[in-house]
Amino acid sequence: FICNIYLVLNIWLISSWTFFLSTGSHSLTYFLTAVSGDIDFPEFSIVGLKVVPKTVWMKQKEGADYWDTQTLLAAGTQHAFRNNNQVTKDWFNRSTCMNTFINIHRTQSQNTEMYGCEWDDQTGKTNGFRREGYDGEDFMSLDLKEMRWTSPAVWRKQASLRMTEMTTALFEWLKKYLQYGKNRLQRTVSPQVSLLQKSSSSSVTCHATGFYPSGVTISWMRNGQDHDEDVDLSELLPNKDGTFQKMSTITVTPDEWKKNKFSCVVEHQGKTKTANEIRTNNADSAPIGIIVGVVVVAVVLLMVIEIR
């Protein structure tokens, strides 16, 4: 049996674009995984179980003792996962309707767990969540409002304990970490907006990049009216510096673009940016100024030659 625990601390700011301040909902999430069965690993491995800070502001605020304590907590979770994995397998083995499932997965199994909390620093609203998985499938989840598990009764006794954990320790950690990284996590950086086109006949892309927090909306206007036909919105993507980028592409013919006034509108943290001039990579249309300059130089040279 092997239990590898991947303890990942993710702290991010998720602010809706409707907010006028760089505040909103904050989340703290832990991901853990246990694996058992016929696999070529030692019974216990410390690799991946050492909790280390990944940001400068976390390194500055907490000393080595704090991270050693977190590492011990992660290592202790291994034993709990070993028991949980065995209980889960025993439960499946007692379920006659799951015989086929057990025959497939009896040699190796994987138990996953995700739990965390959410806190809105404007309204003070809090919420906790806990979900369990087994062999890549959803197994059960904890409903904190109803105080019950959605699966076997054997797990329901833990609901009150988990509720206490999620409404005390996790929220305290979340608020403390947010205070540590306040200057970075609660900053506001406006997006840079550009219209891009590969050629005169290709679609036009509105590219917003370098913004933080992540909440942003991109829309198109046609002759001053909202336009949502033939528009493709991309997923939010992270940049290397911790900011984000997003794109919206509109498909129009060159003639339609010339006869109408299209513009891209980007809203972020209560501010609006508009772009309507295309920055194109098309070699045929881009260097107009250069061509005019060459013609002028040629005329000047011709005049000099005639004078001489």
Stockholm file with secondary structure:
# STOCKHOLM 1.0

chainA/1-308         FICNIYLVLNIWLISSWTFFLSTGSHSLTYFLTAVSGDIDFPEFSIVGLKVVPKTVWMKQKEGADYWDTQTLLAAGTQHAFRNNNQVTKDWFNRSTCMNTFINIHRTQSQNTEMYGCEWDDQTGKTNGFRREGYDGEDFMSLDLKEMRWTSPAVWRKQASLRMTEMTTALFEWLKKYLQYGKNRLQRTVSPQVSLLQKSSSSSVTCHATGFYPSGVTISWMRNGQDHDEDVDLSELLPNKDGTFQKMSTITVTPDEWKKNKFSCVVEHQGKTKTANEIRTNNADSAPIGIIVGVVVVAVVLLMVIEIR
#=GR chainA/1-308 SS CBCCCCCCCEEEEECCTTCSSSCCEEEEEEEEEEEEESCSSCSCCCTTCCCCCCSHHHHHHSCHHHHHHHHHHHHHHHHHHHHHHHHHHHHHHHCGGGHHHHHHHSSEEEEEEEEEEEEETTTCCEEEEEEEEETTEEEEEEETTTTEESSCGGGGGGHHHHHHHHHTHHHHHHHHHHHHTHHHHTCCBCCEEEEEESSTTSCEEEEEEEEBSSCCEEEEEETTEEECTTEEECCCEECTTSCEEEEEEECCCHHHHHHSCEEEEEEETTEEEEECSEEECCTTTTTHHHHHHHHHHHHHHHHHHHHC
#=GC SS_cons         CBCCCCCCCEEEEECCTTCSSSCCEEEEEEEEEEEEESCSSCSCCCTTCCCCCCSHHHHHHSCHHHHHHHHHHHHHHHHHHHHHHHHHHHHHHHCGGGHHHHHHHSSEEEEEEEEEEEEETTTCCEEEEEEEEETTEEEEEEETTTTEESSCGGGGGGHHHHHHHHHTHHHHHHHHHHHHTHHHHTCCBCCEEEEEESSTTSCEEEEEEEEBSSCCEEEEEETTEEECTTEEECCCEECTTSCEEEEEEECCCHHHHHHSCEEEEEEETTEEEEECSEEECCTTTTTHHHHHHHHHHHHHHHHHHHHC
//
